[in-house]
Amino acid sequence: MKHLLILISLSLSMQAFGQKDKKLSMSEVLENKKYYYSALNEYFMETYDKVLIKDDLKRLEDLLYFTGIELLEDYEPSLLQKYPTSSTRFILGRQALQKKNYKKALELFAMVHPDHRYYPEGKLLEAQVYDQQNNPKKRLESYEACQASATSHENSALSEKIKRYYRMVHEICLVNKARHHFKVEEYKESLEAYTKIPKKSYKWPYLLLEMAWVYYQMGDYNRTLGLLTTYKSPLLDTYFFPEAEYLAALSYFRLCLYEDSMTIVNQFYQVYRPRFQALEGVLRKNRKSNDYFYNLMFKPGDELKKHEKFVRSIIIRMKKQTRFSLDANAIYKINQEMRRINNNEKPVIKNMLLPHLAEVKENMTAKINYNAKTDVFQFLEQVPFLSSELFKLNLEIIARKKDLVYSNKKLIADRSRGDYSNVKRSKFEYFWTFQGAFWADELGDYSLGLKSNCQTVRQITEEKE
């Protein structure tokens, strides 16, 4: 009965459109009018119980080219399994990965055609599967295949917009390759990969912290502190990471510059932690809201200024992410389609198409809201852990200071605060003297020149007369 009602609905719609060419299906009529989101849904209704041929699958890929594949998440996996295309296999593979069905995920990603536009991302997700399976060799191979494929797609792309997309995918795979090397303690190889990411990349500000950890593991604490100094630049004022404060305190600690380390610890406890706690209280009240965080993302600048600085920073950073841009662009295109239908079509067409589009928009809104909420709370949930680690660091510094007193020793501390000779630099790294100003071409290349203060000398005590 349901199938019959669908057919009657489509028949009435064809009459309402005044469509004379009965060889065209309803989805084709909608596609010709560039109502791609509506056409996609009609396509599924027309084909879900028929024997599919090659042309049917090509049409699906053509429609998804305009709508994007994220809308496939709204359909049941059992429906998508009837359509053996690279796009559906990519989505089903991603769903299998989320459900930790790693064997199925690998099978599906392997069926994404190498020429397909989502093949590079398929290799990226494939690497995530191998990461979960603790298979570093296969993980690295997948990252390298992702890089190579993204470069190939970029070179053959016809528009600058598509070229930028594959360049971004290439950078993401390169970053994950750098993380792979870090994970297996190949620090030089990790740095080599990180330094290939251009400073104009949207991911570059996030990578400064990751690179700082690499230098920390290599024992180059001056370079670690220099990279973290980059976040003080006005150009990066929206990029605040509590983890960067912890790493800076830890680096000073390794250099036995205990007062510097404790200054950062005290600042975190006196300034940052109370603000985070107040902020968390406000946001948790809206945790169950389906649109609070979505609205926060779309608030005008003046409205956003009313919120705590950390919220503004997080929101601004999220709006720069590719994921948000793609979702926001989808909502924009859905709104445009709804507006054109509302302005140009008869009531019977509006009544058929607009409710579905409103539901699609609602789902996209909920997705953006969920992703924004997840990012905000992941940021906030770092604070208790980092507070605990900084507290432990503070106790360790106090203990070491006590040990020095009890052993009648002190740290040497008879030198200047820094010297060029303490800066480690390869022949490919430039050298600038920092004069209190942040120049764009210097960002990310800073290094302090501090000497380790860990040498101790015996205290000289005066005898009482």
C-alpha positions in Angstrom: 0.0 0.0 0.0 2.8 2.4 0.9 4.4 1.8 -2.6 1.1 2.6 -4.3 0.7 5.9 -2.4 4.2 6.9 -3.5 3.3 6.2 -7.1 0.1 8.3 -6.9 2.0 11.1 -5.3 4.6 11.1 -8.1 1.9 11.0 -10.8 0.2 14.0 -9.3 3.5 15.8 -9.1 4.3 15.2 -12.8 1.0 16.7 -13.7 1.6 19.7 -11.4 5.0 20.3 -13.1 3.2 20.2 -16.5 5.8 17.6 -17.6 5.0 16.4 -21.1 7.9 14.1 -21.7 6.8 10.9 -19.9 10.1 9.3 -20.6 11.6 11.3 -17.7 11.2 10.1 -14.2 10.3 12.5 -11.4 13.8 12.6 -10.0 15.1 13.5 -13.5 12.6 16.4 -13.7 13.8 17.6 -10.3 17.4 17.2 -11.3 16.8 19.2 -14.5 15.4 22.0 -12.3 18.6 21.7 -10.2 16.5 20.6 -7.1 19.3 18.1 -6.3 18.4 17.4 -2.7 14.8 16.7 -3.6 15.9 14.7 -6.6 18.1 12.5 -4.4 15.2 11.4 -2.2 12.9 10.9 -5.2 15.7 8.8 -6.9 15.7 6.4 -3.9 11.9 6.1 -3.9 12.0 5.3 -7.6 14.8 2.7 -7.5 14.7 1.0 -4.1 12.7 -2.0 -5.4 13.9 -2.2 -8.9 16.9 -4.1 -10.5 19.6 -1.5 -10.8 21.7 -1.1 -13.9 25.0 0.7 -14.4 23.2 4.0 -15.5 21.2 4.0 -12.2 24.4 3.9 -10.2 26.0 6.6 -12.3 23.0 8.8 -11.7 23.3 8.3 -7.9 27.0 9.4 -8.1 26.0 12.4 -10.2 23.4 13.5 -7.7 25.8 13.0 -4.7 28.3 15.2 -6.5 26.0 18.1 -6.0 24.5 17.2 -2.6 27.6 15.7 -0.9 27.5 12.3 0.7 26.8 13.3 4.3 23.0 13.1 3.6 23.4 9.3 3.1 23.8 9.1 6.9 20.0 9.8 7.1 19.2 6.6 5.2 19.1 3.1 6.6 22.2 1.0 6.0 20.0 -1.7 4.6 18.9 0.7 1.9 22.4 1.9 1.0 23.6 -1.7 0.7 21.4 -2.0 -2.4 23.5 0.6 -4.2 27.0 -0.7 -4.8 28.7 2.6 -5.5 31.9 4.0 -4.1 30.0 6.7 -2.2 27.7 4.3 -0.4 30.6 2.0 0.4 32.6 4.9 1.8 29.7 5.8 4.1 29.0 2.2 5.1 32.7 1.7 5.8 32.8 4.7 8.0 29.7 3.5 9.9 31.4 0.1 10.3 34.5 1.8 11.7 32.4 3.8 14.2 30.8 0.5 15.3 34.3 -1.1 15.6 33.5 -3.7 13.0 37.0 -3.4 11.6 36.9 -6.3 9.3 33.8 -5.0 7.5 35.2 -1.5 7.4 38.3 -2.7 5.6 36.3 -4.7 3.1 34.1 -1.7 2.2 37.0 0.8 2.0 38.8 -1.7 -0.4 35.8 -1.4 -2.7 36.1 2.3 -3.2 37.4 2.9 -6.7 40.9 4.5 -6.9 39.5 7.1 -9.3 36.6 8.1 -7.0 36.7 11.5 -5.3 36.5 9.9 -1.8 39.2 7.3 -2.4 41.9 9.4 -0.6 39.6 9.8 2.5 38.9 6.1 2.3 42.6 5.4 2.7 42.7 7.9 5.6 39.9 6.0 7.4 41.5 2.7 6.5 44.6 3.9 8.4 42.4 4.5 11.4 41.3 0.9 11.3 44.9 -0.3 11.2 45.6 2.0 14.1 42.9 0.4 16.1 44.2 -3.0 15.1 47.7 -2.0 16.3 49.2 -2.6 12.8 51.7 0.3 12.3 53.1 -1.0 9.0 49.7 -1.1 7.3 48.8 2.2 8.9 51.8 3.9 7.4 51.1 2.4 4.0 47.5 3.7 4.1 48.7 7.2 5.0 51.2 7.2 2.1 48.5 5.9 -0.3 46.2 8.7 0.9 48.9 11.3 0.2 49.7 9.9 -3.3 46.0 9.7 -4.3 45.2 13.2 -3.0 48.1 14.6 -5.0 47.0 12.8 -8.1 43.4 14.0 -7.7 44.6 17.6 -7.1 46.7 17.5 -10.2 43.8 16.4 -12.4 41.2 18.7 -10.8 39.6 21.2 -13.1 38.8 24.0 -10.6 40.8 25.7 -7.9 38.2 24.9 -5.3 38.5 21.1 -5.9 42.3 21.5 -6.0 42.2 23.2 -2.5 40.0 20.3 -1.2 42.5 17.6 -2.3 45.4 19.7 -1.0 43.7 19.8 2.4 43.2 16.0 2.3 46.9 15.6 1.4 47.8 17.7 4.4 45.6 15.8 6.8 47.2 12.5 5.6 50.7 14.1 6.0 49.8 15.2 9.5 48.6 11.7 10.4 51.8 10.3 9.0 53.8 12.6 11.3 51.7 11.4 14.2 52.5 7.8 13.2 56.2 8.5 13.3 55.8 10.2 16.7 53.9 7.2 18.0 56.7 4.8 17.0 59.3 7.2 18.4 60.7 8.2 15.0 61.0 11.8 16.0 63.2 13.1 13.1 60.9 11.5 10.6 57.9 13.0 12.5 59.4 16.5 12.3 60.2 16.1 8.6 56.5 15.4 7.9 55.2 18.2 10.1 57.5 20.8 8.5 56.0 20.0 5.0 52.7 21.6 6.1 52.7 25.2 4.9 52.0 28.0 7.4 48.9 29.1 5.4 47.2 25.7 6.0 44.3 25.9 8.4 45.8 23.0 10.3 49.1 24.7 10.9 48.3 26.5 14.2 47.1 23.2 15.8 50.3 21.5 14.7 52.6 23.9 16.7 51.6 22.1 19.9 52.2 18.7 18.3 55.6 19.7 17.0 56.5 21.1 20.4 55.8 17.7 21.9 58.2 16.2 19.3 61.0 18.6 20.3 60.2 17.9 24.0 60.7 14.1 23.4 64.0 14.9 21.7 65.1 16.9 24.7 65.2 20.2 22.9 63.2 22.2 25.5 64.3 25.6 24.1 62.7 24.8 20.8 59.6 23.5 22.6 59.2 26.8 24.5 59.9 28.7 21.3 57.1 27.0 19.4 54.7 27.6 22.3 55.7 31.3 22.3 54.2 31.5 18.8 50.7 31.2 20.4 51.3 34.6 22.0 51.2 36.2 18.5 48.2 38.4 17.9 47.7 36.4 14.7 47.0 33.3 16.8 45.1 34.9 19.6 42.1 32.6 19.1 44.2 29.5 19.5 44.4 28.9 23.2 45.3 25.4 24.4 45.5 24.5 28.1 47.9 21.6 27.1 50.3 24.2 25.8 50.5 25.8 29.3 51.2 22.3 30.8 54.0 21.6 28.2 55.6 25.0 28.8 55.6 24.3 32.6 57.0 20.8 32.0 59.8 22.2 29.8 60.9 24.8 32.3 60.9 22.0 34.9 63.2 19.8 32.7 65.6 22.8 32.6 65.3 23.1 36.4 64.0 26.6 36.0 61.5 26.0 38.8 60.3 29.5 39.3 59.4 29.8 35.7 57.5 26.5 35.9 55.7 27.5 39.0 54.7 30.9 37.5 52.8 29.0 34.8 51.2 26.6 37.2 50.0 29.5 39.5 48.7 31.4 36.5 46.7 28.4 35.4 45.2 27.9 38.8 44.5 31.6 39.4 43.3 32.7 36.0 42.4 29.9 33.6 40.8 27.2 35.8 38.2 29.5 37.4 37.1 30.8 34.0 36.9 27.2 32.6 34.7 26.2 35.6 32.4 29.1 35.2 32.2 28.5 31.5 31.4 24.8 31.9 28.6 25.7 34.3 26.9 27.9 31.6 27.4 25.4 28.8 26.2 22.3 30.7 22.8 24.0 31.1 22.4 23.7 27.4 24.0 20.3 26.9 20.7 18.7 25.8 19.7 21.5 23.5 19.4 20.5 19.8 20.3 24.0 18.5 22.1 26.0 21.2 25.6 25.3 19.9 24.5 25.6 16.3 23.1 29.1 17.1 26.3 29.9 18.8 28.2 29.1 15.7 26.0 31.4 13.6 25.8 34.3 16.0 27.0 37.7 14.6 30.3 38.9 15.9 28.8 41.4 18.4 26.6 38.7 19.9 29.6 36.3 20.3 31.6 39.0 22.1 29.2 38.7 25.0 30.5 35.2 25.8 33.7 34.3 27.6 36.8 34.7 25.6 37.5 30.9 25.5 34.1 30.3 24.0 34.8 32.8 21.3 38.1 31.3 20.6 36.7 27.8 20.3 33.8 28.9 18.1 36.1 30.9 15.8 38.4 27.9 15.5 35.6 25.6 14.7 34.2 27.8 12.0 37.6 27.6 10.3 37.4 23.8 10.1 36.6 22.1 6.8 34.0 19.9 8.4 32.0 22.9 9.5 32.4 24.7 6.2 31.1 21.7 4.3 28.1 21.3 6.6 27.3 25.0 6.6 27.6 25.1 2.8 25.1 22.2 2.6 22.6 24.1 4.7 23.1 27.1 2.5 22.3 25.1 -0.6 19.3 23.5 1.0 17.9 26.9 2.0 18.5 28.1 -1.6 16.6 25.1 -3.0 13.7 25.6 -0.5 13.5 29.3 -1.5 13.4 28.6 -5.2 10.7 25.9 -4.8 8.7 28.3 -2.6 9.0 31.1 -5.1 8.5 29.1 -8.4 6.4 26.1 -7.8 2.7 25.3 -7.4 1.3 24.4 -4.0 1.1 20.7 -4.7 4.8 20.7 -5.5 5.6 22.7 -2.4 3.6 20.4 -0.2 5.5 17.4 -1.6 9.1 18.7 -1.5 9.4 21.3 1.3 8.6 19.0 4.3 11.4 16.6 3.2 13.9 19.5 2.7 12.9 20.9 6.1 13.7 17.5 7.7 17.1 17.3 5.8 17.9 20.8 7.1 16.9 19.8 10.6 19.2 16.8 10.5 22.1 18.9 9.2 21.5 21.5 12.0 21.5 18.7 14.6 24.8 17.4 13.2 26.5 20.8 13.3 25.1 21.3 16.9 26.4 17.9 17.9 29.9 18.4 16.4 30.2 21.9 18.0 29.0 20.6 21.4 31.5 17.7 21.2 34.4 20.0 20.4 33.5 22.4 23.2 33.2 19.7 25.8 36.3 17.9 24.6 38.2 21.2 25.1 36.7 21.7 28.6 37.3 18.1 29.7 41.0 18.6 29.2 41.0 21.0 32.2 40.5 18.5 35.1 43.2 16.2 33.7 45.7 19.1 33.1 44.9 20.6 36.5 45.8 17.3 38.1 49.1 17.0 36.1 50.1 20.6 37.0 49.3 19.9 40.6 51.6 16.8 40.5 54.3 18.9 38.8 54.0 21.6 41.5 54.4 19.0 44.2 57.5 17.6 42.5 59.1 21.1 42.3 58.4 21.6 46.0 59.9 18.2 46.8 63.1 19.0 44.8 63.5 22.3 46.4 63.2 20.7 49.8 65.8 18.1 48.8 68.2 20.9 47.9 67.7 22.5 51.3 68.2 19.3 53.2 71.3 18.4 51.2 72.7 21.9 51.7 72.8 22.5 47.9 71.4 25.0 45.5 71.0 25.2 41.7 73.9 26.9 40.0 71.9 29.9 38.7 75.0 32.1 38.1 74.5 32.9 34.5 72.4 35.0 32.1 68.9 33.9 31.2 69.8 32.9 27.7 72.5 32.7 25.1 72.7 32.0 21.3 75.0 29.1 21.9 72.1 27.2 23.6 70.0 27.3 20.4 69.9 24.1 18.4 69.3 24.7 14.7 69.7 22.7 11.5 71.3 24.2 8.4 67.8 24.6 7.0 66.5 26.7 9.9 66.8 30.5 9.9 67.8 32.6 12.8 66.2 35.8 13.9 66.6 37.7 17.1 63.3 38.3 18.8 62.8 42.1 19.4 59.3 41.9 21.0 57.4 41.9 17.7 55.8 38.9 16.0 56.5 38.8 12.2 54.4 36.5 10.2 57.3 34.8 8.4 59.0 34.1 11.7 56.0 32.3 13.4 56.8 28.7 14.2 60.5 29.2 14.1 61.2 30.5 17.6 63.6 29.0 20.0 64.7 30.1 23.5 68.3 30.1 24.4 68.1 28.9 27.9 70.8 26.8 29.5 69.9 24.0 31.8 70.0 25.0 35.5 70.2 21.5 36.8 73.8 21.6 38.0 74.0 22.0 41.7 76.6 23.5 44.0 77.1 23.3 47.7 75.6 26.1 49.8 78.2 28.3 51.6 77.0 28.7 55.2 78.3 31.4 57.5 79.4 30.2 61.0 77.7 32.0 63.9 80.1 34.0 66.1 
